[in-house]
Amino acid sequence: MDAAVNSFDEFWMPFTANRQFKKAPRLLVGAKDMHYTSHDGRQILDSAAGLWCVNAGHCRPKIVEAIQRQAATMDFAPGFQMAHPQSFELASRVAAMLPDGLEHVFFSNSGSEAVDTALKIALAYHRVRGEGQRTRLIGRERGYHGVGFGGISVGGIGNNRKQFGPMLGGVDHLPHTHDLARNAFSRGMPEHGAELADQLERILALHDPSTVAAVIVEPLAGSTGVLVPPKGYLEKLRAITAKHGILLIFDEVISGFGRLGSPFATDLFGVTPDIITLAKGITNAAVPMGATVVSPAIHDALMQGPPNVIELFHGYTYSAHPLACAAALATLDVYQEEGLFARAAELAPYFEDAAHSLRGAGGVIDVRNLGLVAGVELAPRTGAVGARAYDVFVACYNAGLLTRVTGDIIAISPPLIATRQHIDEMFGILGDAIAAVA
């Protein structure tokens, strides 16, 4: 095959302004620990953990060696009517990390697939219990649950939905919790907004709660620009869903595996859902993997009928892929051996102070944070929403810092191996870029 070398034409890039990017490409050619190497040989400090996913830092030897060893031993094993030992080992270890009540693990290949799996399991659960009328799903405005049709239906980011038709039927949305007027520059969980959970009762009254299968939210909304839940908000959602027999799903694809200084957000907030979705940090992003973990009540309800009958007609060719399992097991070892979750918790106050040092910088209208996650919101330019933050993103990259940009919000969420020096560098470069762009 004769193919052009280094042509930018053929690859259609995801979530990217392709024509703009290809005029001035930003290419990454290597990575180690806290840094990427750019195509022009510069070291780029990673303040975004890749895409919220490289929690243990880049190219960690134990993870790399585990993948190499598995690839040389068994590259693939079918997951339908067959299995391999590491899949059971990994499921046991993931379940053991979660609070009591989340015990059965269904593997997929991404956060998007983990979410669609969770929605399907919720619908199937109610059906086998004789409540097949429970088909409605409730998400939240500004929610991000991946890009499958289920995920974008319950998700609430307009640009992710508007090109793709009417979505799934029977979906409604809670209001988002972002309240600049009352909560700007909150440190940790904001004081105001718990009452927004009461809007769920209004939605249930409109549709009849007996028709609702599940409510899905991110405990901390990441991709929409770091929306931290108000104090008491998640507890109210849990109480309302439990009262009406509705399943509560936490999407912890971003917040899981130490990002908030605890194993999972459900630990930090003390609220246990019926289903949790995971991905990203489960393998340190070295091999794609997602997981959906459910309560014994949900799992056992589906384990009925003749034992030779498939209980859930759902799955993926690459569910519990051997290389992904090897990467995940090694990743969990690294987290435990290096105490990275505790490290993140210890570093969080310093990170918080560094983030809020940007208060008063030109164009900054909010800073919000939790754990090792911070969102710096900029005032949008008239008629050009997102342009200011994009210019800051590019300026940061040119100065040696990778950030995450969404709308007019810059998100900082580094690998858990970051040091105070790294944090100083991150917010120093970001502050300079904001000043230069403003």
VEXDREN-2710 file (C-alpha; in Angstrom, 1 decimal):
% VEXDREN-2710
k/r/px/py/pz
1/MET/0.0/0.0/0.0
2/ASP/1.3/3.4/-1.0
3/ALA/0.4/6.0/1.6
4/ALA/1.4/9.5/2.2
5/VAL/3.8/9.9/5.1
6/ASN/2.6/12.4/7.8
7/SER/-0.5/13.4/5.9
8/PHE/-3.0/15.2/8.1
9/ASP/-5.9/14.7/5.7
10/GLU/-7.1/11.2/6.4
11/PHE/-7.5/11.1/10.2
12/TRP/-10.8/12.7/11.3
13/MET/-10.0/13.8/14.9
14/PRO/-12.5/13.5/17.7
15/PHE/-13.8/16.5/19.6
16/THR/-11.5/18.7/17.6
17/ALA/-11.8/21.7/15.2
18/ASN/-10.0/19.6/12.6
19/ARG/-9.3/22.4/10.1
20/GLN/-8.0/24.7/12.7
21/PHE/-5.8/22.1/14.3
22/LYS/-4.3/20.9/11.0
23/LYS/-3.0/24.4/10.2
24/ALA/-0.8/24.3/13.4
25/PRO/-0.7/20.7/14.8
26/ARG/0.2/19.9/18.3
27/LEU/1.8/16.5/18.3
28/LEU/2.8/14.4/21.3
29/VAL/5.5/11.7/20.6
30/GLY/6.5/10.5/24.0
31/ALA/5.5/10.5/27.7
32/LYS/7.1/9.7/31.1
33/ASP/5.7/10.3/34.6
34/MET/4.4/14.0/34.6
35/HIS/5.5/15.0/31.1
36/TYR/4.8/14.6/27.5
37/THR/7.4/15.1/24.8
38/SER/6.2/17.2/21.8
39/HIS/7.2/16.6/18.2
40/ASP/9.6/19.5/18.4
41/GLY/11.4/18.0/21.4
42/ARG/9.9/20.1/24.2
43/GLN/8.8/18.8/27.6
44/ILE/5.1/19.4/28.2
45/LEU/3.9/19.3/31.8
46/ASP/0.7/17.3/32.0
47/SER/-1.9/19.1/34.2
48/ALA/-4.8/17.2/32.7
49/ALA/-3.7/13.6/33.4
50/GLY/-4.1/13.0/29.6
51/LEU/-7.9/13.2/29.6
52/TRP/-8.6/12.8/33.3
53/CYS/-7.2/9.2/33.0
54/VAL/-3.5/8.9/33.6
55/ASN/-3.8/8.9/37.4
56/ALA/-0.5/7.2/38.2
57/GLY/1.6/9.1/35.7
58/HIS/2.8/8.1/32.2
59/CYS/4.6/4.9/31.2
60/ARG/4.9/3.4/34.7
61/PRO/7.3/0.4/34.4
62/LYS/5.0/-2.0/36.4
63/ILE/2.1/-1.3/34.1
64/VAL/4.1/-1.4/30.9
65/GLU/5.7/-4.7/31.9
66/ALA/2.4/-6.3/32.8
67/ILE/1.0/-5.4/29.3
68/GLN/4.1/-6.7/27.6
69/ARG/4.0/-10.0/29.6
70/GLN/0.3/-10.5/28.9
71/ALA/0.7/-9.8/25.2
72/ALA/3.4/-12.4/24.9
73/THR/1.3/-15.0/26.9
74/MET/-2.2/-14.6/25.5
75/ASP/-3.2/-11.7/23.3
76/PHE/-7.0/-12.3/23.4
77/ALA/-9.5/-14.6/24.9
78/PRO/-13.2/-14.7/24.0
79/GLY/-15.5/-13.5/26.7
80/PHE/-18.7/-15.1/25.5
81/GLN/-19.2/-18.6/27.2
82/MET/-15.4/-18.4/27.9
83/ALA/-13.2/-16.5/30.3
84/HIS/-9.7/-16.0/31.5
85/PRO/-8.5/-15.9/35.2
86/GLN/-7.5/-12.3/35.3
87/SER/-11.0/-11.1/34.6
88/PHE/-12.3/-12.7/37.8
89/GLU/-9.3/-11.5/39.8
90/LEU/-9.8/-7.9/38.6
91/ALA/-13.5/-8.0/39.3
92/SER/-12.9/-9.1/42.8
93/ARG/-10.3/-6.4/43.4
94/VAL/-12.5/-3.6/42.0
95/ALA/-15.5/-4.8/44.0
96/ALA/-13.3/-4.9/47.2
97/MET/-12.3/-1.3/46.7
98/LEU/-15.9/-0.1/46.6
99/PRO/-18.3/0.4/49.5
100/ASP/-20.5/-2.4/50.6
101/GLY/-23.5/-2.7/48.3
102/LEU/-21.5/-2.5/45.0
103/GLU/-20.3/-6.0/44.3
104/HIS/-20.8/-7.3/40.8
105/VAL/-18.6/-6.0/37.9
106/PHE/-19.5/-6.0/34.2
107/PHE/-16.5/-5.0/32.0
108/SER/-16.6/-2.9/28.8
109/ASN/-14.1/-0.8/26.9
110/SER/-14.8/2.8/27.8
111/GLY/-16.8/5.1/29.9
112/SER/-19.3/5.5/27.1
113/GLU/-19.9/1.7/27.1
114/ALA/-20.0/1.5/30.9
115/VAL/-22.8/4.1/30.9
116/ASP/-24.8/2.4/28.2
117/THR/-24.3/-0.9/30.1
118/ALA/-25.6/0.7/33.3
119/LEU/-28.7/2.1/31.6
120/LYS/-29.5/-1.3/30.0
121/ILE/-29.0/-3.1/33.2
122/ALA/-31.4/-0.7/35.0
123/LEU/-34.1/-1.3/32.4
124/ALA/-33.6/-5.1/32.5
125/TYR/-33.7/-5.1/36.3
126/HIS/-37.1/-3.5/36.5
127/ARG/-38.4/-5.7/33.7
128/VAL/-37.5/-9.0/35.4
129/ARG/-39.1/-7.7/38.6
130/GLY/-42.4/-7.2/36.9
131/GLU/-42.1/-3.4/36.6
132/GLY/-41.4/-3.2/32.9
133/GLN/-43.3/0.1/32.8
134/ARG/-40.2/1.7/34.3
135/THR/-38.5/2.8/31.1
136/ARG/-37.8/6.5/31.8
137/LEU/-34.3/7.7/32.5
138/ILE/-33.4/11.0/34.1
139/GLY/-30.0/12.7/33.6
140/ARG/-28.9/16.3/34.3
141/GLU/-28.2/19.4/32.4
142/ARG/-24.5/19.8/31.6
143/GLY/-24.0/16.1/32.4
144/TYR/-21.5/14.1/30.4
145/HIS/-21.9/10.4/30.1
146/GLY/-20.0/9.5/27.0
147/VAL/-21.0/9.5/23.4
148/GLY/-23.2/6.4/22.9
149/PHE/-26.8/7.1/22.2
150/GLY/-27.7/6.3/25.7
151/GLY/-25.0/8.5/27.1
152/ILE/-25.8/11.5/25.0
153/SER/-29.6/11.1/25.7
154/VAL/-29.2/11.2/29.5
155/GLY/-26.3/13.7/29.1
156/GLY/-27.0/17.4/29.0
157/ILE/-24.3/19.1/26.9
158/GLY/-26.0/20.7/24.0
159/ASN/-23.3/20.4/21.4
160/ASN/-23.0/16.7/22.1
161/ARG/-26.7/16.2/21.2
162/LYS/-27.9/18.7/18.6
163/GLN/-26.6/17.0/15.4
164/PHE/-27.9/13.6/16.2
165/GLY/-31.7/13.7/16.1
166/PRO/-34.3/13.0/18.8
167/MET/-32.2/10.7/21.1
168/LEU/-33.8/8.0/23.2
169/GLY/-37.4/8.6/24.2
170/GLY/-38.6/9.0/27.7
171/VAL/-35.6/11.0/29.0
172/ASP/-35.8/14.1/31.2
173/HIS/-33.1/16.2/32.9
174/LEU/-32.5/17.7/36.3
175/PRO/-31.2/21.3/36.4
176/HIS/-27.4/21.6/36.7
177/THR/-26.0/22.8/40.0
178/HIS/-23.7/25.6/38.7
179/ASP/-24.6/28.9/40.5
180/LEU/-22.1/31.6/39.9
181/ALA/-24.1/34.3/41.7
182/ARG/-24.1/32.4/45.0
183/ASN/-21.1/30.0/44.8
184/ALA/-18.3/31.7/42.9
185/PHE/-14.8/31.0/44.2
186/SER/-16.1/28.2/46.5
187/ARG/-13.4/26.1/48.1
188/GLY/-14.6/22.5/48.0
189/MET/-18.3/21.8/48.1
190/PRO/-20.4/25.0/47.7
191/GLU/-22.8/26.0/50.3
192/HIS/-25.8/26.7/48.1
193/GLY/-27.8/24.5/45.8
194/ALA/-28.9/21.4/47.7
195/GLU/-32.5/22.4/47.1
196/LEU/-31.9/21.7/43.3
197/ALA/-32.2/18.0/44.1
198/ASP/-35.8/18.7/45.0
199/GLN/-36.5/19.3/41.3
200/LEU/-36.4/15.6/40.9
201/GLU/-39.7/15.4/42.8
202/ARG/-41.2/17.8/40.3
203/ILE/-40.0/15.8/37.3
204/LEU/-41.3/12.6/38.9
205/ALA/-44.7/14.1/39.5
206/LEU/-44.9/15.1/35.8
207/HIS/-44.1/11.6/34.5
208/ASP/-45.3/9.4/37.4
209/PRO/-42.4/7.9/39.5
210/SER/-43.6/4.4/38.8
211/THR/-42.4/4.9/35.1
212/VAL/-38.9/6.0/36.0
213/ALA/-36.1/3.4/35.9
214/ALA/-33.0/5.4/36.9
215/VAL/-31.4/8.7/37.7
216/ILE/-27.8/9.2/36.5
217/VAL/-25.4/11.9/37.6
218/GLU/-21.7/12.5/37.9
219/PRO/-21.0/13.1/41.6
220/LEU/-18.5/15.7/40.4
221/ALA/-19.2/16.8/36.8
222/GLY/-15.8/17.0/35.0
223/SER/-16.1/17.4/31.3
224/THR/-18.6/20.3/31.5
225/GLY/-16.1/22.4/33.5
226/VAL/-15.7/21.0/37.1
227/LEU/-19.1/21.4/38.8
228/VAL/-18.7/20.4/42.4
229/PRO/-21.9/19.1/44.1
230/PRO/-23.4/21.5/46.7
231/LYS/-23.4/20.3/50.3
232/GLY/-26.4/17.9/50.9
233/TYR/-27.3/17.6/47.2
234/LEU/-26.3/14.0/46.6
235/GLU/-27.8/12.9/49.9
236/LYS/-31.2/14.4/48.7
237/LEU/-31.0/12.6/45.4
238/ARG/-30.3/9.3/47.2
239/ALA/-33.2/9.8/49.5
240/ILE/-35.7/10.7/46.7
241/THR/-34.7/7.8/44.4
242/ALA/-34.8/5.3/47.3
243/LYS/-38.3/6.5/48.3
244/HIS/-39.7/5.9/44.8
245/GLY/-37.9/2.6/44.0
246/ILE/-35.7/4.3/41.4
247/LEU/-32.1/3.3/40.8
248/LEU/-29.4/5.9/41.3
249/ILE/-26.4/5.6/39.0
250/PHE/-23.1/7.5/39.7
251/ASP/-20.9/8.1/36.7
252/GLU/-17.4/8.0/38.3
253/VAL/-15.5/7.6/35.0
254/ILE/-13.6/10.8/36.0
255/SER/-13.9/11.0/39.7
256/GLY/-12.9/7.4/40.4
257/PHE/-9.5/6.0/41.4
258/GLY/-8.2/8.7/43.6
259/ARG/-9.0/11.8/41.6
260/LEU/-10.7/13.5/44.6
261/GLY/-8.3/12.2/47.2
262/SER/-10.5/9.2/48.0
263/PRO/-10.9/5.9/46.1
264/PHE/-14.2/7.0/44.7
265/ALA/-16.5/10.0/45.1
266/THR/-19.1/7.7/46.7
267/ASP/-16.5/7.3/49.6
268/LEU/-15.8/11.0/49.8
269/PHE/-19.5/12.0/49.9
270/GLY/-20.8/9.0/51.9
271/VAL/-23.5/8.3/49.4
272/THR/-23.7/4.8/47.8
273/PRO/-25.6/4.5/44.5
274/ASP/-27.1/1.3/43.1
275/ILE/-24.8/1.3/40.1
276/ILE/-21.5/2.9/39.5
277/THR/-19.7/3.4/36.2
278/LEU/-15.9/3.4/35.9
279/ALA/-13.2/3.7/33.3
280/LYS/-10.1/6.0/32.7
281/GLY/-8.1/5.5/35.8
282/ILE/-8.9/1.8/36.1
283/THR/-6.0/1.0/33.7
284/ASN/-4.2/4.3/34.0
285/ALA/-5.4/4.7/30.4
286/ALA/-2.7/2.3/29.1
287/VAL/-5.4/0.0/27.6
288/PRO/-9.0/1.1/27.1
289/MET/-11.4/-0.4/29.7
290/GLY/-14.7/0.4/31.4
291/ALA/-16.6/-1.2/34.2
292/THR/-20.2/-1.1/35.5
293/VAL/-20.6/-2.2/39.1
294/VAL/-24.0/-3.1/40.5
295/SER/-25.6/-4.0/43.8
296/PRO/-26.4/-7.6/44.8
297/ALA/-30.1/-6.9/44.5
298/ILE/-29.8/-5.9/40.9
299/HIS/-27.4/-8.8/40.0
300/ASP/-29.4/-11.4/41.8
301/ALA/-32.7/-10.3/40.3
302/LEU/-31.3/-11.2/36.9
303/MET/-29.9/-14.5/38.0
304/GLN/-33.3/-16.2/37.6
305/GLY/-34.7/-18.9/35.4
306/PRO/-33.0/-22.0/34.0
307/PRO/-29.3/-21.9/34.7
308/ASN/-28.4/-22.6/31.1
309/VAL/-30.1/-19.4/29.9
310/ILE/-28.2/-16.2/29.3
311/GLU/-29.4/-13.7/31.9
312/LEU/-28.4/-10.5/30.2
313/PHE/-28.1/-10.3/26.4
314/HIS/-25.4/-7.7/26.4
315/GLY/-21.6/-7.5/26.1
316/TYR/-18.7/-6.6/23.9
317/THR/-16.1/-8.5/22.0
318/TYR/-13.4/-6.9/24.1
319/SER/-15.1/-7.1/27.5
320/ALA/-12.4/-8.0/30.1
321/HIS/-9.7/-8.0/27.3
322/PRO/-6.6/-9.8/28.7
323/LEU/-4.3/-6.8/28.0
324/ALA/-6.8/-4.4/29.7
325/CYS/-7.0/-6.7/32.7
326/ALA/-3.3/-7.0/33.0
327/ALA/-3.0/-3.2/32.8
328/ALA/-5.7/-2.7/35.4
329/LEU/-4.3/-5.2/37.9
330/ALA/-0.9/-3.6/37.7
331/THR/-2.4/-0.1/38.0
332/LEU/-4.2/-1.1/41.2
333/ASP/-0.9/-2.4/42.5
334/VAL/0.7/0.9/41.8
335/TYR/-2.1/2.9/43.5
336/GLN/-1.8/0.7/46.6
337/GLU/2.0/0.4/46.8
338/GLU/2.6/4.1/46.3
339/GLY/-0.3/5.3/48.4
340/LEU/-1.5/7.5/45.6
341/PHE/-5.0/8.1/46.9
342/ALA/-3.7/9.3/50.2
343/ARG/-1.0/11.3/48.5
344/ALA/-3.7/13.1/46.5
345/ALA/-5.7/13.9/49.7
346/GLU/-2.5/15.3/51.3
347/LEU/-1.7/17.4/48.3
348/ALA/-5.3/18.7/47.9
349/PRO/-5.1/21.8/50.3
350/TYR/-1.9/23.0/48.6
351/PHE/-3.5/22.5/45.2
352/GLU/-6.6/24.4/46.3
353/ASP/-4.5/27.4/47.5
354/ALA/-2.6/27.4/44.2
355/ALA/-5.9/27.3/42.2
356/HIS/-7.4/30.1/44.1
357/SER/-4.3/32.3/43.7
358/LEU/-5.8/33.0/40.3
359/ARG/-8.7/34.9/41.8
360/GLY/-8.5/38.4/40.7
361/ALA/-6.6/37.6/37.5
362/GLY/-8.0/39.4/34.5
363/GLY/-11.0/37.7/33.1
364/VAL/-11.3/35.1/35.8
365/ILE/-14.9/34.9/37.1
366/ASP/-14.7/31.7/39.1
367/VAL/-12.3/29.2/40.6
368/ARG/-13.7/25.9/42.0
369/ASN/-12.0/22.8/43.2
370/LEU/-12.2/19.5/44.9
371/GLY/-9.4/17.0/45.5
372/LEU/-6.9/17.3/42.7
373/VAL/-9.5/18.9/40.3
374/ALA/-9.9/22.6/39.7
375/GLY/-11.9/24.6/37.2
376/VAL/-10.9/28.2/36.2
377/GLU/-13.8/29.9/34.5
378/LEU/-13.1/32.9/32.2
379/ALA/-15.5/35.6/31.1
380/PRO/-16.5/34.8/27.5
381/ARG/-15.8/37.2/24.7
382/THR/-18.8/38.8/23.2
383/GLY/-20.2/36.6/20.5
384/ALA/-17.3/34.1/20.8
385/VAL/-18.0/31.7/23.6
386/GLY/-15.0/29.5/24.3
387/ALA/-12.5/31.6/22.3
388/ARG/-10.8/33.1/25.3
389/ALA/-10.2/29.8/27.0
390/TYR/-9.0/28.2/23.8
391/ASP/-6.4/30.9/23.4
392/VAL/-5.3/30.3/27.0
393/PHE/-5.1/26.6/26.2
394/VAL/-2.8/27.2/23.2
395/ALA/-0.7/29.7/25.1
396/CYS/-0.2/27.2/27.9
397/TYR/0.8/24.5/25.5
398/ASN/3.3/26.9/23.8
399/ALA/4.7/27.6/27.3
400/GLY/5.0/23.9/28.1
401/LEU/1.8/23.0/29.9
402/LEU/-1.1/20.7/28.8
403/THR/-4.5/21.8/30.1
404/ARG/-8.1/20.7/29.4
405/VAL/-10.4/23.3/27.9
406/THR/-14.2/23.1/27.8
407/GLY/-16.2/26.2/26.8
408/ASP/-14.6/29.1/28.7
409/ILE/-13.3/26.9/31.5
410/ILE/-9.8/25.6/31.9
411/ALA/-9.6/22.4/33.9
412/ILE/-6.5/21.3/35.9
413/SER/-6.5/17.7/37.1
414/PRO/-2.9/16.3/37.1
415/PRO/-1.7/12.8/37.7
416/LEU/-1.7/11.8/41.4
417/ILE/2.1/11.7/41.4
418/ALA/2.3/15.5/41.1
419/THR/4.5/17.4/43.5
420/ARG/4.1/20.9/45.0
421/GLN/6.7/22.1/42.5
422/HIS/4.6/20.7/39.6
423/ILE/1.5/22.5/41.0
424/ASP/3.4/25.8/41.3
425/GLU/4.5/25.4/37.7
426/MET/1.0/24.6/36.4
427/PHE/-0.7/27.5/38.0
428/GLY/2.2/29.8/37.3
429/ILE/2.1/29.1/33.5
430/LEU/-1.7/29.2/33.5
431/GLY/-1.7/32.6/35.3
432/ASP/0.8/34.0/32.8
433/ALA/-1.3/32.7/29.9
434/ILE/-4.5/34.2/31.3
435/ALA/-2.8/37.6/31.7
436/ALA/-1.3/37.4/28.2
437/VAL/-4.6/36.5/26.5
438/ALA/-6.9/38.8/28.6
END
